[in-house]
Amino acid sequence: MRYAALLALFASFPLQAATILYNQNFENPNGFVNDGADVNIFKTVNQLYSGQPAGFSFAQANTVETLLVTGTQAFGTGYSDPAGTAGNYVLGMLSSVQNDLIGLSFNTGGLNFLNFQLDVSSIDLSAWGGPFVSPGAVPSFQITLFDNPAGTNGLNGNGSILDSEIINGTASPQSVFDWTQALVALDATQSASGNVTLRIDLLTGGYAALDNFLIASSDTAGDVGGPPNPVPEPATLGLLGIGIAAFGVLRRRKAAH
């Protein structure tokens, strides 16, 4: 009876609300330059987006491009975003030719899940080695959470995988964004210190775009709400970009009418 009463008491405790760790729509690059075909390729992601928020920085190998959605050069006409999801800028990465990866590192504050919401779309480049996307190709991303007990600057933490999920987009014409909103909840309960690294890998599709990152830690799978004060990142660890679970929710964005 006493044990049952204790269980009932613990069950009545509210779960801690989500704490937002990162919120980025990529709308404020620092010194974007159109290097041709509506692509900024010669500035690193760190040069364009470091310090957003203060203390975060990017590291990068190979290329992670920043695309100008509202330009006029790509494919001779510029890109088309019928749903209006992208705003002016998005990130783009390769699945072939070279293995582009993006990683983000945080401290979860001891909460059970790292919840990650983002928008993904197939898109292509009309220059810089492109096009890369075959007709009908569907982008598929692997989202992996690594333990990172020392809070070091490695993309894979200490190599121990805590959780991993696959998200898929849709096929679209080369110059047209067709966004899929994805929400994954990655189990962080086995993290040694709360320090974790989130890695994004485009597995298939040739080339694809990412936008509107919202990342939160929570005791509830999929919860990306919560107070605006972020959990501190590991001491020397910010946002890493290398190259160009529990819950898996995909919701197609509807085109604006």
C-alpha positions in Angstrom: 0.0 0.0 0.0 2.8 2.4 0.9 4.6 1.6 -2.4 1.4 2.1 -4.4 0.9 5.5 -2.6 4.4 6.6 -3.5 3.9 5.6 -7.1 0.7 7.6 -7.2 2.4 10.6 -5.6 5.3 10.6 -8.2 2.8 10.1 -11.0 1.1 13.3 -9.9 4.2 15.4 -10.2 4.0 17.5 -13.4 6.7 16.9 -16.1 9.1 19.8 -16.6 8.1 22.1 -19.5 10.2 22.2 -22.6 13.2 24.5 -22.6 14.0 26.1 -26.0 17.7 25.5 -26.9 17.8 26.9 -30.4 15.4 28.7 -32.7 16.7 29.7 -36.2 14.9 30.7 -39.4 18.1 31.7 -41.2 16.6 35.1 -42.2 19.5 37.2 -40.9 22.8 36.1 -42.5 25.7 38.4 -41.7 27.0 39.6 -45.1 25.3 37.3 -47.5 26.8 37.4 -51.0 25.2 36.0 -54.1 28.1 34.1 -55.6 26.0 33.2 -58.6 22.8 31.2 -59.2 21.4 32.5 -55.9 23.9 30.6 -53.8 26.4 31.8 -51.2 29.1 29.2 -51.4 32.3 31.0 -50.5 31.3 32.2 -47.0 31.0 29.5 -44.4 27.8 29.0 -42.4 29.8 30.3 -39.4 30.6 33.5 -41.2 26.9 34.0 -42.0 25.2 32.8 -38.8 27.7 32.8 -35.9 26.5 34.4 -32.7 22.8 33.7 -33.3 22.2 33.5 -30.3 25.3 34.8 -28.6 27.8 32.0 -27.9 26.9 29.8 -30.8 29.3 29.2 -33.6 29.5 26.8 -36.6 32.4 24.6 -37.7 32.3 23.3 -41.3 34.0 20.9 -43.6 33.2 20.7 -47.3 30.3 23.2 -48.1 26.9 23.9 -46.6 25.4 26.5 -48.9 23.0 29.3 -48.1 20.4 29.8 -50.8 18.6 33.0 -51.7 15.0 31.9 -52.1 13.8 35.3 -53.5 16.6 35.8 -56.1 16.2 35.7 -59.9 19.3 33.7 -61.0 18.7 30.1 -60.2 17.6 28.1 -63.3 17.2 31.5 -65.1 14.1 32.4 -63.1 14.9 32.1 -59.4 13.5 29.7 -57.0 9.7 29.3 -56.3 8.3 28.8 -52.8 4.5 28.4 -53.3 3.8 27.9 -49.6 5.9 30.9 -48.5 7.6 28.8 -45.9 11.2 29.7 -46.6 11.3 33.5 -46.3 14.5 34.8 -48.0 17.2 32.2 -47.1 17.6 28.5 -46.4 20.5 26.1 -46.0 21.3 23.5 -48.6 23.3 20.3 -48.4 24.4 17.4 -50.6 23.8 13.7 -50.2 26.1 12.7 -53.0 29.4 13.9 -54.5 30.5 14.6 -51.0 29.0 13.7 -47.6 27.6 16.9 -46.1 26.7 16.9 -42.4 25.3 19.4 -40.0 25.7 19.1 -36.2 24.3 21.0 -33.3 25.5 20.5 -29.7 23.7 21.4 -26.4 23.2 20.6 -22.8 19.7 19.1 -22.2 19.6 20.2 -18.6 19.0 16.5 -17.6 15.6 16.3 -19.4 14.6 13.1 -21.2 14.2 14.2 -24.8 15.8 16.5 -27.3 12.9 17.5 -29.6 13.8 18.8 -33.0 11.3 20.5 -35.4 12.4 21.6 -38.9 11.3 22.1 -42.5 12.9 20.1 -45.3 12.5 20.2 -49.1 14.0 18.8 -52.2 15.7 21.6 -54.2 18.6 21.8 -56.7 21.4 24.0 -57.8 21.8 25.3 -61.4 25.5 25.9 -60.9 28.4 24.9 -58.7 28.4 21.4 -60.0 24.7 21.0 -60.1 22.1 19.9 -60.9 22.3 17.0 -58.4 18.7 15.9 -58.1 17.3 13.1 -60.3 13.7 13.4 -61.4 11.4 12.1 -58.7 14.1 11.9 -56.1 12.9 12.2 -52.5 15.1 13.6 -49.8 15.7 11.4 -46.8 17.5 12.7 -43.7 18.9 10.8 -40.8 18.8 12.7 -37.5 21.2 11.2 -34.9 21.7 12.1 -31.3 25.2 11.4 -29.9 26.3 11.5 -26.3 29.0 14.1 -25.7 30.0 13.9 -22.0 33.1 16.1 -22.3 31.3 18.8 -24.3 34.1 18.7 -26.9 33.9 20.1 -30.5 33.6 16.7 -32.2 30.6 16.1 -34.5 29.9 12.7 -33.0 30.5 13.4 -29.3 32.3 10.4 -28.0 30.8 8.2 -30.7 28.0 6.7 -28.5 24.6 6.9 -30.3 21.7 7.7 -28.0 18.9 7.7 -30.6 18.3 8.1 -34.3 15.4 8.8 -36.6 14.7 9.0 -40.4 12.6 11.8 -41.9 11.5 12.1 -45.5 10.5 14.9 -47.7 8.8 14.8 -51.1 9.9 15.0 -54.7 9.6 18.5 -56.4 10.7 20.3 -59.5 14.4 21.4 -59.4 13.6 25.0 -58.6 10.5 24.6 -56.5 10.4 24.1 -52.7 7.8 21.7 -51.4 8.2 21.8 -47.7 7.6 19.0 -45.2 7.6 19.9 -41.5 9.2 17.2 -39.4 9.3 16.7 -35.6 11.5 14.1 -34.0 11.9 13.3 -30.3 15.3 11.8 -29.6 15.8 9.9 -26.3 18.5 11.6 -24.3 18.0 9.6 -21.0 21.3 7.7 -21.4 23.4 10.9 -21.7 26.3 10.8 -19.2 26.3 14.5 -18.5 23.4 16.1 -20.5 25.8 17.2 -23.2 24.7 15.9 -26.6 25.4 16.4 -30.3 22.6 16.4 -32.9 23.7 15.4 -36.4 21.8 15.9 -39.6 22.8 13.7 -42.6 21.1 13.9 -46.0 21.1 10.2 -47.0 19.4 10.4 -50.4 17.9 12.9 -52.8 21.0 14.4 -54.2 20.5 17.9 -52.7 17.9 19.3 -50.3 17.2 22.4 -48.2 16.6 22.9 -44.5 14.9 25.7 -42.6 13.1 26.9 -39.5 15.0 24.9 -36.8 13.3 24.7 -33.4 15.1 22.6 -30.8 14.0 22.0 -27.2 14.8 19.7 -24.3 11.8 18.3 -22.4 10.5 15.4 -20.4 7.8 15.1 -23.0 8.5 13.6 -26.4 7.8 16.1 -29.1 7.3 19.1 -26.9 9.0 22.2 -28.4 7.3 24.9 -26.4 8.5 26.4 -23.1 10.3 29.4 -21.6 12.5 31.5 -23.8 15.7 31.2 -21.6 18.0 28.6 -23.1 19.9 25.8 -21.3 23.6 26.7 -21.5 25.6 24.9 -24.2 28.7 22.9 -23.2 31.5 25.2 -22.2 33.4 25.4 -25.6 30.7 23.9 -27.8 28.4 25.8 -30.0 26.7 24.9 -33.2 28.7 22.6 -35.5 28.2 22.2 -39.3 30.4 19.6 -41.1 30.1 19.8 -44.9 27.5 20.5 -47.6 12.6 7.7 -31.6 10.5 8.0 -29.9 8.3 10.4 -31.8 8.3 11.0 -35.5 5.8 13.4 -36.9 5.7 14.6 -40.4 3.2 17.3 -41.5 3.0 18.6 -45.0 2.9 22.4 -45.3 -0.1 23.4 -47.4 0.4 25.9 -50.2 -1.0 29.3 -49.5 -4.0 30.3 -51.6 
